[in-house]
């Protein structure tokens, strides 16, 4: 993880993005027919870290023609797919940009095969990032209620603590090389804080949530 923190920081990746990518390494291999929501031919860096079976078929859908997706569709409306069509649906950093986020979840559930997986990430603390709009932030309790139709729901907080949250908020103001000592100071400080105040860790000061739901 230390190697990844250094390498990805020098590449200009934010701490939340690094934590997402590192979490993807632990995700069970994706197989079969996969639907990538809000994605096109140029996939985000998270796909470099996911284990995807060589025989898997990825289908992308997005509202933007510029991203050159396989399907162009408004995700606030019914998806252009049949019931029980996909083995897995990915939803990375999307729900906060969708006003009718319940439609995304309901339509994903409908489009998944029995036993299929709905996996993704969503930011909690951080800057407003319109793409084209930014509507919501969700707590773990909110996500559990939103995903209540799924048989199994796993939601994990990503982060270290309050210092890491503050590092993320100011990191872009510093050259990449200076971000590394600042980052490790923040992580070390968080470990010290958590040692004395156990409830001040990543579950309280959340940068991102990773979720995986099974139909």
C-alpha angles and dihedrals in degrees: 000000000000090000091051092048091054098041097045093043089055088050088058098253118149121238093253090052092049091050091049092050092047091050091052090063088066095048116109115256115279114233141175122013113355127192115206110201119213091006138120138181091299102065124199120259092262089080090064088066102039119096106234122179112244090234094051119116116219118203117190129206128186140151092232120086090198091069089057097224124182089243128027110212143145105245091209087069132060111297116248092239137098126252115275093009104134137058092203138010121200121208110179118178092333113111094070089060096051118080093196093047091157088067091057091051096043094046091046089052091050093048094049124093118238105282091020122143131237109197133172151116136253132189123240110174120030145073127323108264114186114203086182091316136002115211116159151027119201133205122214090258091055093050091050090056093045091052096043094120092064120092095223127027127184119182120180128188115225121207141064108245144285098318092054090051090054091045090055091051094054103028096095090062091066132068113261094250091056093049092070098065089041091051095050091045088054094048093047091048090051092051089053092047092049091049090063099027108033094184092060096076134100095303090063100033100041123182097177142354124224116202135187121182129183123208 
